């Protein structure tokens, strides 16, 4: 009996956008064929599916392509949302979306210019670190007295935003750890040590065209 056709996920392990997509797929239990790519040598199949050539890209069995990370998260959770990421413990779905959009907009812009100032004309890394810190201060405020951004359990916002906070923290760990963000620091540490994050950060060899990818999440996770 032939194996069922699975969605295909083109991913890159260290990309925060791809991380959030893998997190939602793992939480939903939606199996897919994961194809780890090398961004400097993008496979033709990835470019054929999404000419913009960024990850993640999810190709559904019927041929539909989803090439925005948040859309992949929403698609996966629409299939199955056992942890209720789409319905926050406190606040509304609109509140979550606004916080995520702030992350993907001004915070991501500051993060890029803080981490890679040489890639941007006239970018002042320290000024962008200061600007990004304003968003992190707001996250720390939201986390006062609760474990997650929207209450007692994790939500779409936590899992969509945490990979980018992780990236910001890794630019200068000593500076980050010295900031007055105890709640944020605890939240990030909980994210990094959680079994779900460990699951989606497992290393795989780059996918080779013409071969089968990795079943994700696999039965051992």
C-alpha positions as CSV (number, residue, x, y, z in Angstrom):
1,X,0.0,0.0,0.0
2,X,1.6,3.3,-1.0
3,X,2.6,5.8,1.7
4,X,0.3,8.9,2.0
5,X,1.6,12.0,0.3
6,X,2.8,14.5,2.9
7,X,3.3,18.2,2.8
8,X,6.9,19.2,2.0
9,X,8.6,21.7,4.2
10,X,11.7,23.5,2.9
11,X,13.6,24.7,6.0
12,X,16.9,26.0,7.4
13,X,17.6,25.0,10.9
14,X,18.9,28.3,12.2
15,X,16.4,30.6,10.5
16,X,14.0,32.0,13.1
17,X,11.2,32.1,10.5
18,X,11.7,28.4,9.8
19,X,11.9,27.7,13.6
20,X,8.5,29.1,14.2
21,X,7.0,27.1,11.3
22,X,8.5,23.9,12.6
23,X,7.3,24.7,16.1
24,X,3.7,25.0,15.0
25,X,3.9,21.9,12.8
26,X,5.3,19.9,15.7
27,X,2.7,21.2,18.1
28,X,-0.1,20.3,15.7
29,X,1.3,16.9,15.1
30,X,1.1,17.5,11.4
31,X,3.7,15.3,9.7
32,X,5.6,16.5,6.7
33,X,8.6,15.8,4.7
34,X,11.3,18.1,5.9
35,X,13.9,19.2,3.4
36,X,16.8,21.0,5.1
37,X,18.3,23.4,2.5
38,X,21.6,25.2,2.2
39,X,20.7,28.8,1.5
40,X,23.8,29.5,-0.6
41,X,22.9,26.6,-2.8
42,X,19.1,26.7,-3.0
43,X,17.6,23.6,-4.7
44,X,15.7,24.1,-7.9
45,X,12.6,22.6,-6.3
46,X,12.5,25.3,-3.6
47,X,12.8,28.1,-6.2
48,X,10.2,26.5,-8.4
49,X,7.8,26.4,-5.5
50,X,8.6,29.9,-4.3
51,X,10.8,32.1,-6.5
52,X,11.6,34.5,-3.7
53,X,13.9,31.7,-2.4
54,X,13.5,32.2,1.3
55,X,12.5,29.7,3.9
56,X,10.2,28.3,5.2
57,X,8.1,27.1,2.3
58,X,5.4,24.5,2.7
59,X,4.1,22.7,-0.4
60,X,0.8,20.9,0.3
61,X,-0.1,17.6,-1.5
62,X,-2.5,19.4,-3.8
63,X,0.3,21.8,-5.0
64,X,-0.7,24.8,-2.9
65,X,2.3,26.7,-1.7
66,X,2.5,28.5,1.7
67,X,5.7,30.6,1.8
68,X,5.1,32.9,4.8
69,X,6.0,31.6,8.2
70,X,3.0,32.9,10.0
71,X,0.7,31.5,7.4
72,X,2.4,28.1,7.8
73,X,1.8,28.3,11.6
74,X,-1.8,29.2,11.1
75,X,-2.3,26.4,8.6
76,X,-0.8,23.8,10.9
77,X,-2.8,25.0,13.9
78,X,-6.0,25.1,11.8
79,X,-5.5,21.3,11.3
80,X,-5.0,20.6,15.0
81,X,-4.4,23.0,17.9
82,X,-4.2,20.7,21.0
83,X,-2.4,23.4,23.1
84,X,-4.8,26.2,22.0
85,X,-2.1,28.5,20.7
86,X,-4.7,30.3,18.6
87,X,-6.9,31.2,21.6
88,X,-4.8,33.0,24.3
89,X,-5.5,32.5,28.0
90,X,-5.7,36.3,28.3
91,X,-6.3,39.0,25.8
92,X,-7.6,38.4,22.3
93,X,-6.3,37.0,19.0
94,X,-6.1,40.5,17.7
95,X,-3.8,41.5,20.6
96,X,-1.6,38.5,19.8
97,X,-1.5,39.5,16.1
98,X,-0.5,43.1,16.9
99,X,2.4,42.0,19.1
100,X,3.6,39.6,16.4
101,X,3.4,42.2,13.7
102,X,5.4,44.6,15.9
103,X,8.0,41.8,16.2
104,X,8.1,41.2,12.4
105,X,8.1,44.9,11.6
106,X,10.2,47.4,13.6
107,X,11.8,44.9,16.0
108,X,13.0,42.6,13.2
109,X,14.4,45.7,11.3
110,X,16.3,46.8,14.4
111,X,17.5,43.2,15.0
112,X,18.9,42.9,11.5
113,X,20.7,46.3,11.7
114,X,22.0,45.4,15.2
115,X,23.3,42.0,14.2
116,X,24.5,42.8,10.6
117,X,25.2,46.6,10.5
118,X,27.6,46.1,7.6
119,X,24.8,45.0,5.4
120,X,22.9,48.3,5.8
121,X,24.0,51.7,4.7
122,X,24.6,54.0,7.7
123,X,23.4,51.5,10.2
124,X,24.4,52.2,13.8
125,X,24.3,48.9,15.6
126,X,24.1,50.4,19.1
127,X,21.2,52.7,18.2
128,X,19.3,49.8,16.7
129,X,20.1,47.7,19.8
130,X,18.6,50.5,21.9
131,X,15.5,50.7,19.7
132,X,15.0,46.9,19.8
133,X,15.4,47.0,23.6
134,X,12.2,49.0,23.8
135,X,10.2,46.1,22.4
136,X,11.9,43.7,24.7
137,X,11.1,46.0,27.7
138,X,7.5,45.8,26.6
139,X,7.7,42.0,26.5
140,X,9.2,41.9,30.0
141,X,6.3,44.1,31.2
142,X,3.7,41.7,29.7
143,X,5.4,38.8,31.4
144,X,5.2,40.3,34.9
145,X,3.2,37.9,37.0
146,X,2.6,35.3,34.3
147,X,4.7,32.6,32.5
148,X,3.7,33.6,29.0
149,X,2.9,36.7,27.0
150,X,-0.9,36.1,27.2
151,X,-1.4,34.3,30.4
152,X,-0.7,30.9,32.0
153,X,0.0,29.0,28.9
154,X,1.9,29.5,25.7
155,X,0.2,30.9,22.6
156,X,0.9,31.7,19.0
157,X,2.6,34.9,20.1
158,X,5.1,33.2,22.4
159,X,6.2,30.8,19.8
160,X,6.2,33.2,16.9
161,X,8.3,35.8,18.8
162,X,10.7,33.7,20.9
163,X,13.0,32.7,18.0
164,X,13.7,36.4,17.2
165,X,14.3,37.2,20.9
166,X,16.7,34.3,20.9
167,X,18.6,35.8,17.9
168,X,18.7,39.2,19.5
169,X,20.1,37.8,22.8
170,X,22.8,35.9,21.0
171,X,24.3,39.0,19.4
172,X,25.9,40.0,22.7
173,X,24.9,37.5,25.4
174,X,26.7,39.4,28.2
175,X,24.9,42.6,27.4
176,X,21.5,40.9,27.2
177,X,22.0,39.1,30.5
178,X,22.9,42.4,32.2
179,X,19.5,44.0,31.2
180,X,16.8,44.5,33.8
181,X,14.4,42.0,32.2
182,X,14.1,39.2,34.7
183,X,10.7,38.0,33.4
184,X,11.8,38.0,29.8
185,X,15.1,36.2,30.6
186,X,13.1,33.5,32.4
187,X,10.7,33.2,29.6
188,X,13.4,32.9,27.0
189,X,15.3,30.3,29.1
190,X,12.1,28.2,29.4
191,X,11.7,28.4,25.7
192,X,15.2,27.3,25.0
193,X,15.2,24.4,27.4
194,X,11.7,23.1,26.4
195,X,11.6,19.7,24.8
196,X,9.5,21.2,21.9
197,X,12.3,23.6,21.0
198,X,14.9,20.8,21.3
199,X,12.8,18.7,19.0
200,X,12.6,21.3,16.2
201,X,16.3,22.1,16.5
202,X,17.5,18.6,15.7
203,X,20.3,18.7,13.1
204,X,19.7,17.0,9.7
205,X,22.0,16.7,6.7
206,X,21.1,19.0,3.8
207,X,18.5,17.5,1.5
208,X,19.7,16.2,-1.9
209,X,17.5,16.6,-4.9
210,X,15.9,13.4,-5.9
211,X,16.0,11.8,-2.5
212,X,13.4,11.6,0.2
213,X,13.5,14.1,3.0
214,X,13.1,13.6,6.8
215,X,9.7,12.7,8.3
216,X,9.0,15.5,10.7
217,X,8.1,15.4,13.5
218,X,9.5,11.9,13.6
219,X,8.3,9.1,15.8
220,X,11.2,9.4,18.2
221,X,10.2,13.0,19.3
